[in-house]
Amino acid sequence: MSENKWLSHHIPKMKFVREAVKKFMPGETEEAALEASKKYFSIEIPTVFTKLGENIISLNDAEILRYHYLNLVDKIKESRMNIEISVKLTQLGFDLSEEKTKIFANEIVNKVDSELGNTFFIDIEGSSYTQRTINFYKGILKDSQNVGLCLQAYLYRTEQDLIDLLKLNSSIRMVKGAYKEPADIAFQKKIKVDENYFLLAKMMMNATLQKNSRMIYATHDEKLISKIIEEAKMIGLKNEQLEFQMLYGIKSSLQRKLAAEGFKVRVLISYGQSWFPWYMRRLAERPANVWFVLKNLFS
Ligand SMILES: Cc1cc2nc3c(=O)[nH]c(=O)nc-3n(C[C@H](O)[C@H](O)[C@H](O)COP(=O)(O)OP(=O)(O)OC[C@H]3O[C@@H](n4cnc5c(N)ncnc54)[C@H](O)[C@@H]3O)c2cc1C
Protein backbone atom coordinates (compact mmCIF):
# COMPACT_ATOMS: atom_id res chain seq x y z
CA MET A 1 0.00 0.00 0.00
CA SER A 2 2.89 2.35 0.76
CA GLU A 3 3.78 2.36 -2.95
CA ASN A 4 0.26 2.63 -4.38
CA LYS A 5 -0.19 5.96 -6.16
CA TRP A 6 -4.00 6.00 -6.10
CA LEU A 7 -4.11 5.32 -2.36
CA SER A 8 -1.38 7.84 -1.62
CA HIS A 9 -3.47 10.47 -3.37
CA HIS A 10 -6.83 9.63 -1.80
CA ILE A 11 -6.22 8.24 1.69
CA PRO A 12 -4.46 11.31 3.17
CA LYS A 13 -7.61 13.33 2.40
CA MET A 14 -9.80 11.19 4.62
CA LYS A 15 -10.55 12.88 7.91
CA PHE A 16 -10.52 9.74 10.05
CA VAL A 17 -7.07 8.80 8.70
CA ARG A 18 -5.76 12.32 9.34
CA GLU A 19 -7.00 12.00 12.92
CA ALA A 20 -5.36 8.57 13.35
CA VAL A 21 -2.01 9.84 12.04
CA LYS A 22 -1.81 12.25 14.99
CA LYS A 23 -0.89 9.26 17.15
CA PHE A 24 2.46 9.13 15.36
CA MET A 25 3.15 12.73 14.40
CA PRO A 26 2.31 15.96 16.20
CA GLY A 27 1.54 17.82 12.97
CA GLU A 28 2.60 18.48 9.41
CA THR A 29 4.87 21.46 10.12
CA GLU A 30 8.25 21.86 11.79
CA GLU A 31 6.53 24.25 14.23
CA ALA A 32 4.35 21.36 15.41
CA ALA A 33 7.48 19.24 15.84
CA LEU A 34 9.21 22.05 17.78
CA GLU A 35 6.16 22.44 20.01
CA ALA A 36 6.14 18.69 20.71
CA SER A 37 9.86 18.82 21.48
CA LYS A 38 9.23 21.30 24.28
CA LYS A 39 7.32 18.64 26.22
CA TYR A 40 10.19 16.19 25.83
CA PHE A 41 12.74 18.88 26.59
CA SER A 42 10.97 19.57 29.89
CA ILE A 43 11.63 15.95 30.92
CA GLU A 44 15.17 16.06 29.52
CA ILE A 45 14.53 13.86 26.49
CA PRO A 46 16.10 15.32 23.32
CA THR A 47 14.55 14.73 19.91
CA VAL A 48 15.53 14.14 16.30
CA PHE A 49 13.52 15.59 13.42
CA THR A 50 12.75 14.13 10.06
CA LYS A 51 10.61 15.66 7.36
CA LEU A 52 8.54 13.04 5.63
CA GLY A 53 8.68 12.63 1.91
CA GLU A 54 10.87 10.39 -0.20
CA ASN A 55 11.72 9.83 -3.86
CA ILE A 56 11.10 13.37 -5.03
CA ILE A 57 10.74 13.70 -8.80
CA SER A 58 12.59 16.91 -9.62
CA LEU A 59 15.77 18.59 -8.46
CA ASN A 60 13.66 21.63 -7.78
CA ASP A 61 11.91 19.67 -4.99
CA ALA A 62 15.32 18.69 -3.63
CA GLU A 63 16.32 22.38 -3.62
CA ILE A 64 13.18 23.20 -1.66
CA LEU A 65 14.08 20.55 0.93
CA ARG A 66 17.68 21.75 1.05
CA TYR A 67 16.44 25.20 2.07
CA HIS A 68 13.90 23.68 4.40
CA TYR A 69 16.67 21.92 6.33
CA LEU A 70 18.96 24.96 6.29
CA ASN A 71 16.12 27.05 7.76
CA LEU A 72 15.32 24.29 10.20
CA VAL A 73 18.84 24.53 11.62
CA ASP A 74 18.17 28.22 12.37
CA LYS A 75 14.85 27.41 14.00
CA ILE A 76 16.41 24.68 16.14
CA LYS A 77 19.21 27.03 17.18
CA GLU A 78 16.68 29.69 18.11
CA SER A 79 14.68 27.17 20.17
CA ARG A 80 17.81 26.33 22.20
CA MET A 81 16.69 22.72 22.40
CA ASN A 82 18.83 19.65 21.79
CA ILE A 83 17.43 18.52 18.44
CA GLU A 84 19.20 16.55 15.72
CA ILE A 85 18.19 16.11 12.09
CA SER A 86 17.86 12.87 10.13
CA VAL A 87 17.28 12.83 6.39
CA LYS A 88 16.52 10.39 3.58
CA LEU A 89 18.96 10.90 0.69
CA THR A 90 16.17 10.42 -1.87
CA GLN A 91 14.68 13.65 -0.47
CA LEU A 92 17.84 15.45 -1.51
CA GLY A 93 17.72 14.22 -5.10
CA PHE A 94 19.62 10.90 -4.76
CA ASP A 95 17.61 9.38 -7.64
CA LEU A 96 18.34 12.32 -9.92
CA SER A 97 21.86 13.57 -9.28
CA GLU A 98 24.23 12.16 -6.70
CA GLU A 99 26.50 15.13 -7.26
CA LYS A 100 23.77 17.60 -6.31
CA THR A 101 22.76 15.46 -3.33
CA LYS A 102 26.36 15.66 -2.13
CA ILE A 103 26.40 19.44 -2.45
CA PHE A 104 23.07 19.77 -0.60
CA ALA A 105 23.99 17.28 2.13
CA ASN A 106 27.42 18.85 2.71
CA GLU A 107 25.86 22.25 3.05
CA ILE A 108 23.37 21.02 5.66
CA VAL A 109 26.03 18.99 7.50
CA ASN A 110 28.34 22.01 7.71
CA LYS A 111 25.57 24.23 9.01
CA VAL A 112 24.51 21.62 11.57
CA ASP A 113 28.14 21.39 12.70
CA SER A 114 28.73 25.14 13.02
CA GLU A 115 25.31 26.18 14.37
CA LEU A 116 24.16 23.19 16.42
CA GLY A 117 27.37 21.24 17.02
CA ASN A 118 25.53 17.93 16.88
CA THR A 119 25.26 14.98 14.49
CA PHE A 120 23.40 14.88 11.20
CA PHE A 121 21.96 11.43 10.48
CA ILE A 122 21.32 9.71 7.18
CA ASP A 123 18.30 7.40 7.12
CA ILE A 124 18.54 4.09 5.34
CA GLU A 125 15.90 3.30 2.72
CA GLY A 126 14.98 0.22 0.64
CA SER A 127 17.73 -2.25 -0.32
CA SER A 128 18.21 -0.82 -3.81
CA TYR A 129 19.80 2.18 -2.06
CA THR A 130 21.88 0.40 0.60
CA GLN A 131 25.25 0.21 -1.17
CA ARG A 132 24.93 3.68 -2.70
CA THR A 133 23.93 5.16 0.66
CA ILE A 134 26.91 3.56 2.40
CA ASN A 135 29.29 4.80 -0.32
CA PHE A 136 27.78 8.26 -0.08
CA TYR A 137 28.10 8.24 3.70
CA LYS A 138 31.76 7.18 3.52
CA GLY A 139 32.40 10.03 1.08
CA ILE A 140 30.79 12.60 3.34
CA LEU A 141 32.60 11.23 6.38
CA LYS A 142 35.93 12.16 4.78
CA ASP A 143 35.03 15.85 5.14
CA SER A 144 32.86 15.88 8.26
CA GLN A 145 32.89 13.72 11.36
CA ASN A 146 29.47 14.88 12.56
CA VAL A 147 27.52 12.51 10.33
CA GLY A 148 25.88 9.27 11.35
CA LEU A 149 24.24 6.47 9.38
CA CYS A 150 21.29 4.19 10.01
CA LEU A 151 21.64 0.45 9.28
CA GLN A 152 19.03 -2.31 9.13
CA ALA A 153 19.37 -5.53 11.15
CA TYR A 154 17.09 -7.50 8.80
CA LEU A 155 19.67 -7.41 5.97
CA TYR A 156 22.22 -10.25 5.85
CA ARG A 157 24.87 -7.81 4.63
CA THR A 158 24.62 -5.51 7.66
CA GLU A 159 27.07 -7.49 9.80
CA GLN A 160 29.87 -6.91 7.26
CA ASP A 161 28.77 -3.30 6.68
CA LEU A 162 28.93 -2.68 10.41
CA ILE A 163 32.43 -4.22 10.66
CA ASP A 164 33.62 -1.88 7.87
CA LEU A 165 31.90 1.21 9.24
CA LEU A 166 33.11 0.70 12.80
CA LYS A 167 36.69 0.91 11.47
CA LEU A 168 35.85 4.44 10.31
CA ASN A 169 34.62 5.54 13.74
CA SER A 170 31.12 6.00 12.40
CA SER A 171 28.10 6.89 14.51
CA ILE A 172 25.53 4.19 13.85
CA ARG A 173 21.80 4.01 14.48
CA MET A 174 20.64 0.39 14.26
CA VAL A 175 17.03 -0.35 13.32
CA LYS A 176 15.30 -3.61 12.40
CA GLY A 177 14.28 -2.26 8.98
CA ALA A 178 10.95 -1.00 7.69
CA TYR A 179 10.79 -2.10 4.04
CA LYS A 180 9.61 -5.35 2.50
CA GLU A 181 12.77 -7.13 1.35
CA PRO A 182 13.13 -10.56 -0.33
CA ALA A 183 14.41 -13.69 1.42
CA ASP A 184 17.66 -13.81 -0.57
CA ILE A 185 18.87 -10.61 1.08
CA ALA A 186 16.94 -10.27 4.34
CA PHE A 187 15.79 -12.32 7.32
CA GLN A 188 12.03 -12.82 7.07
CA LYS A 189 11.18 -14.11 10.54
CA LYS A 190 11.02 -11.72 13.48
CA ILE A 191 13.01 -14.11 15.68
CA LYS A 192 15.87 -14.16 13.15
CA VAL A 193 15.85 -10.37 12.78
CA ASP A 194 15.92 -10.03 16.57
CA GLU A 195 18.82 -12.49 16.88
CA ASN A 196 20.78 -10.60 14.25
CA TYR A 197 19.98 -7.27 15.91
CA PHE A 198 21.39 -8.55 19.19
CA LEU A 199 24.54 -9.84 17.49
CA LEU A 200 25.04 -6.43 15.87
CA ALA A 201 24.24 -4.67 19.15
CA LYS A 202 27.04 -6.61 20.83
CA MET A 203 29.48 -5.39 18.18
CA MET A 204 28.21 -1.85 18.69
CA MET A 205 28.58 -2.06 22.47
CA ASN A 206 32.18 -3.16 22.03
CA ALA A 207 32.81 -0.13 19.82
CA THR A 208 31.49 2.11 22.61
CA LEU A 209 33.59 0.28 25.17
CA GLN A 210 36.78 0.51 23.12
CA LYS A 211 36.45 3.84 21.33
CA ASN A 212 33.52 5.55 23.05
CA SER A 213 31.73 5.51 19.68
CA ARG A 214 28.19 6.82 19.54
CA MET A 215 25.99 3.78 18.98
CA ILE A 216 22.21 4.07 18.91
CA TYR A 217 19.71 1.28 19.44
CA ALA A 218 16.55 2.46 17.67
CA THR A 219 13.87 -0.03 18.63
CA HIS A 220 10.71 -0.29 20.72
CA ASP A 221 11.27 -3.98 21.40
CA GLU A 222 11.30 -4.27 25.19
CA LYS A 223 12.74 -7.79 25.26
CA LEU A 224 15.59 -6.78 22.97
CA ILE A 225 16.22 -3.60 24.97
CA SER A 226 16.40 -5.65 28.20
CA LYS A 227 18.90 -8.04 26.60
CA ILE A 228 21.04 -5.12 25.40
CA ILE A 229 21.00 -3.54 28.86
CA GLU A 230 21.94 -6.85 30.48
CA GLU A 231 24.83 -7.38 28.06
CA ALA A 232 26.00 -3.78 28.50
CA LYS A 233 26.16 -4.23 32.26
CA MET A 234 28.06 -7.47 31.86
CA ILE A 235 30.77 -5.88 29.72
CA GLY A 236 31.02 -2.83 31.97
CA LEU A 237 29.21 -0.08 30.08
CA LYS A 238 27.53 2.61 32.13
CA ASN A 239 23.84 3.43 31.60
CA GLU A 240 24.69 6.78 30.01
CA GLN A 241 26.80 4.99 27.39
CA LEU A 242 23.71 3.33 25.91
CA GLU A 243 21.44 5.40 23.67
CA PHE A 244 17.95 4.30 22.73
CA GLN A 245 15.83 6.04 20.13
CA MET A 246 12.12 5.54 19.57
CA LEU A 247 9.43 7.09 17.45
CA TYR A 248 7.09 9.79 18.69
CA GLY A 249 3.89 8.21 20.04
CA ILE A 250 5.28 4.69 20.44
CA LYS A 251 6.11 3.26 23.88
CA SER A 252 6.16 6.70 25.51
CA SER A 253 6.21 5.27 29.04
CA LEU A 254 9.21 3.08 28.17
CA GLN A 255 10.99 6.16 26.80
CA ARG A 256 10.47 7.97 30.10
CA LYS A 257 11.40 4.92 32.19
CA LEU A 258 14.71 4.44 30.36
CA ALA A 259 15.54 8.14 30.61
CA ALA A 260 14.79 8.08 34.37
CA GLU A 261 17.17 5.12 34.74
CA GLY A 262 19.98 7.18 33.25
CA PHE A 263 20.07 5.78 29.72
CA LYS A 264 20.29 8.24 26.84
CA VAL A 265 16.94 8.44 25.08
CA ARG A 266 16.05 10.46 22.00
CA VAL A 267 12.65 10.56 20.33
CA LEU A 268 12.30 10.82 16.56
CA ILE A 269 9.59 13.26 15.53
CA SER A 270 8.32 13.13 11.96
CA TYR A 271 6.42 15.92 10.30
CA GLY A 272 5.50 16.98 6.78
CA GLN A 273 2.63 16.57 4.38
CA SER A 274 3.90 13.48 2.56
CA TRP A 275 3.22 11.07 5.37
CA PHE A 276 1.34 8.37 3.46
CA PRO A 277 4.09 5.76 2.66
CA TRP A 278 5.70 6.28 6.05
CA TYR A 279 2.36 5.88 7.81
CA MET A 280 1.60 2.66 5.90
CA ARG A 281 4.92 1.25 7.15
CA ARG A 282 3.96 2.14 10.74
CA LEU A 283 0.61 0.35 10.32
CA ALA A 284 2.32 -2.70 8.85
CA GLU A 285 4.59 -2.96 11.88
CA ARG A 286 1.67 -3.59 14.18
CA PRO A 287 -1.77 -4.80 13.08
CA ALA A 288 -3.32 -3.22 16.19
CA ASN A 289 -2.60 0.15 14.58
CA VAL A 290 -5.03 -0.67 11.78
CA TRP A 291 -7.77 -1.19 14.37
CA PHE A 292 -6.84 2.17 15.81
CA VAL A 293 -7.46 3.79 12.39
CA LEU A 294 -10.78 1.98 12.02
CA LYS A 295 -11.84 3.05 15.51
CA ASN A 296 -11.30 6.65 14.36
CA LEU A 297 -13.62 5.99 11.43
CA PHE A 298 -16.47 5.11 13.76
CA SER A 299 -15.80 7.57 16.57
C1 LIG B 1 14.59 6.41 15.73
C2 LIG B 1 14.19 5.48 14.61
C3 LIG B 1 14.69 5.68 13.34
C4 LIG B 1 14.33 4.82 12.32
N1 LIG B 1 14.91 4.99 11.08
C5 LIG B 1 14.71 4.05 10.14
C6 LIG B 1 15.42 4.11 8.89
O1 LIG B 1 16.20 5.03 8.62
N2 LIG B 1 15.20 3.10 8.00
C7 LIG B 1 14.35 2.05 8.25
O2 LIG B 1 14.23 1.13 7.43
N3 LIG B 1 13.65 2.01 9.40
C8 LIG B 1 13.80 2.97 10.34
N4 LIG B 1 13.10 2.88 11.53
C9 LIG B 1 11.99 1.91 11.66
C10 LIG B 1 12.49 0.51 12.07
O3 LIG B 1 13.19 -0.09 11.02
C11 LIG B 1 11.31 -0.40 12.47
O4 LIG B 1 10.48 -0.56 11.37
C12 LIG B 1 10.50 0.10 13.63
O5 LIG B 1 11.29 0.70 14.60
C13 LIG B 1 9.72 -1.07 14.30
O6 LIG B 1 10.62 -2.04 14.76
P1 LIG B 1 10.99 -2.29 16.30
O7 LIG B 1 12.46 -2.32 16.42
O8 LIG B 1 10.31 -1.34 17.18
O9 LIG B 1 10.56 -3.80 16.57
P2 LIG B 1 9.21 -4.61 16.34
O10 LIG B 1 9.56 -6.04 16.58
O11 LIG B 1 8.58 -4.23 15.05
O12 LIG B 1 8.29 -4.07 17.50
C14 LIG B 1 8.55 -4.33 18.88
C15 LIG B 1 7.37 -3.78 19.67
O13 LIG B 1 7.37 -2.34 19.57
C16 LIG B 1 6.04 -1.86 19.42
N5 LIG B 1 5.90 -1.23 18.10
C17 LIG B 1 6.76 -1.33 17.05
N6 LIG B 1 6.33 -0.61 16.00
C18 LIG B 1 5.16 -0.07 16.39
C19 LIG B 1 4.22 0.76 15.76
N7 LIG B 1 4.38 1.18 14.51
N8 LIG B 1 3.13 1.13 16.47
C20 LIG B 1 2.95 0.73 17.73
N9 LIG B 1 3.81 -0.06 18.40
C21 LIG B 1 4.89 -0.45 17.74
C22 LIG B 1 5.13 -3.07 19.55
O14 LIG B 1 4.77 -3.20 20.89
C23 LIG B 1 6.01 -4.21 19.10
O15 LIG B 1 5.61 -5.44 19.65
C24 LIG B 1 13.43 3.74 12.57
C25 LIG B 1 12.94 3.53 13.85
C26 LIG B 1 13.30 4.37 14.87
C27 LIG B 1 12.78 4.11 16.24
The ligand as an SDF file (V2000), in Angstrom:
LIG
                    3D

 53 58  0  0  0  0  0  0  0  0999 V2000
   14.5910    6.4080   15.7260 C   0  0  0  0  0  0  0  0  0  0  0  0
   14.1900    5.4760   14.6150 C   0  0  0  0  0  0  0  0  0  0  0  0
   14.6860    5.6810   13.3430 C   0  0  0  0  0  0  0  0  0  0  0  0
   14.3320    4.8190   12.3150 C   0  0  0  0  0  0  0  0  0  0  0  0
   14.9060    4.9950   11.0800 N   0  0  0  0  0  0  0  0  0  0  0  0
   14.7100    4.0530   10.1380 C   0  0  0  0  0  0  0  0  0  0  0  0
   15.4170    4.1070    8.8900 C   0  0  0  0  0  0  0  0  0  0  0  0
   16.2050    5.0300    8.6160 O   0  0  0  0  0  0  0  0  0  0  0  0
   15.2020    3.1020    8.0010 N   0  0  0  0  0  0  0  0  0  0  0  0
   14.3480    2.0480    8.2530 C   0  0  0  0  0  0  0  0  0  0  0  0
   14.2340    1.1340    7.4280 O   0  0  0  0  0  0  0  0  0  0  0  0
   13.6490    2.0090    9.4020 N   0  0  0  0  0  0  0  0  0  0  0  0
   13.7980    2.9710   10.3360 C   0  0  0  0  0  0  0  0  0  0  0  0
   13.1000    2.8780   11.5250 N   0  0  0  0  0  0  0  0  0  0  0  0
   11.9880    1.9060   11.6580 C   0  0  0  0  0  0  0  0  0  0  0  0
   12.4860    0.5130   12.0720 C   0  0  0  0  0  0  0  0  0  0  0  0
   13.1900   -0.0930   11.0190 O   0  0  0  0  0  0  0  0  0  0  0  0
   11.3130   -0.4020   12.4710 C   0  0  0  0  0  0  0  0  0  0  0  0
   10.4770   -0.5600   11.3670 O   0  0  0  0  0  0  0  0  0  0  0  0
   10.4950    0.0960   13.6320 C   0  0  0  0  0  0  0  0  0  0  0  0
   11.2860    0.6990   14.6000 O   0  0  0  0  0  0  0  0  0  0  0  0
    9.7210   -1.0740   14.2970 C   0  0  0  0  0  0  0  0  0  0  0  0
   10.6160   -2.0430   14.7590 O   0  0  0  0  0  0  0  0  0  0  0  0
   10.9930   -2.2910   16.3010 P   0  0  0  0  0  0  0  0  0  0  0  0
   12.4610   -2.3240   16.4200 O   0  0  0  0  0  0  0  0  0  0  0  0
   10.3130   -1.3400   17.1780 O   0  0  0  0  0  0  0  0  0  0  0  0
   10.5610   -3.8000   16.5690 O   0  0  0  0  0  0  0  0  0  0  0  0
    9.2070   -4.6140   16.3410 P   0  0  0  0  0  0  0  0  0  0  0  0
    9.5610   -6.0360   16.5800 O   0  0  0  0  0  0  0  0  0  0  0  0
    8.5790   -4.2320   15.0500 O   0  0  0  0  0  0  0  0  0  0  0  0
    8.2920   -4.0700   17.4980 O   0  0  0  0  0  0  0  0  0  0  0  0
    8.5510   -4.3310   18.8750 C   0  0  0  0  0  0  0  0  0  0  0  0
    7.3690   -3.7830   19.6660 C   0  0  0  0  0  0  0  0  0  0  0  0
    7.3660   -2.3430   19.5740 O   0  0  0  0  0  0  0  0  0  0  0  0
    6.0410   -1.8570   19.4180 C   0  0  0  0  0  0  0  0  0  0  0  0
    5.9020   -1.2280   18.0960 N   0  0  0  0  0  0  0  0  0  0  0  0
    6.7630   -1.3320   17.0500 C   0  0  0  0  0  0  0  0  0  0  0  0
    6.3310   -0.6140   15.9970 N   0  0  0  0  0  0  0  0  0  0  0  0
    5.1590   -0.0710   16.3910 C   0  0  0  0  0  0  0  0  0  0  0  0
    4.2200    0.7620   15.7590 C   0  0  0  0  0  0  0  0  0  0  0  0
    4.3800    1.1840   14.5110 N   0  0  0  0  0  0  0  0  0  0  0  0
    3.1320    1.1330   16.4660 N   0  0  0  0  0  0  0  0  0  0  0  0
    2.9520    0.7350   17.7340 C   0  0  0  0  0  0  0  0  0  0  0  0
    3.8070   -0.0570   18.4000 N   0  0  0  0  0  0  0  0  0  0  0  0
    4.8870   -0.4500   17.7400 C   0  0  0  0  0  0  0  0  0  0  0  0
    5.1290   -3.0660   19.5540 C   0  0  0  0  0  0  0  0  0  0  0  0
    4.7690   -3.2030   20.8910 O   0  0  0  0  0  0  0  0  0  0  0  0
    6.0070   -4.2090   19.1030 C   0  0  0  0  0  0  0  0  0  0  0  0
    5.6120   -5.4450   19.6460 O   0  0  0  0  0  0  0  0  0  0  0  0
   13.4300    3.7390   12.5670 C   0  0  0  0  0  0  0  0  0  0  0  0
   12.9390    3.5310   13.8530 C   0  0  0  0  0  0  0  0  0  0  0  0
   13.3020    4.3680   14.8720 C   0  0  0  0  0  0  0  0  0  0  0  0
   12.7850    4.1150   16.2440 C   0  0  0  0  0  0  0  0  0  0  0  0
  1  2  1  0
  2  3  1  0
  2 52  2  0
  3  4  2  0
  4  5  1  0
  4 50  1  0
  5  6  2  0
  6  7  1  0
  6 13  1  0
  7  8  2  0
  7  9  1  0
  9 10  1  0
 10 11  2  0
 10 12  1  0
 12 13  2  0
 13 14  1  0
 14 15  1  0
 14 50  1  0
 15 16  1  0
 16 17  1  0
 16 18  1  0
 18 19  1  0
 18 20  1  0
 20 21  1  0
 20 22  1  0
 22 23  1  0
 23 24  1  0
 24 25  2  0
 24 26  1  0
 24 27  1  0
 27 28  1  0
 28 29  2  0
 28 30  1  0
 28 31  1  0
 31 32  1  0
 32 33  1  0
 33 34  1  0
 33 48  1  0
 34 35  1  0
 35 36  1  0
 35 46  1  0
 36 37  1  0
 36 45  1  0
 37 38  2  0
 38 39  1  0
 39 40  1  0
 39 45  2  0
 40 41  1  0
 40 42  2  0
 42 43  1  0
 43 44  2  0
 44 45  1  0
 46 47  1  0
 46 48  1  0
 48 49  1  0
 50 51  2  0
 51 52  1  0
 52 53  1  0
M  END
$$$$
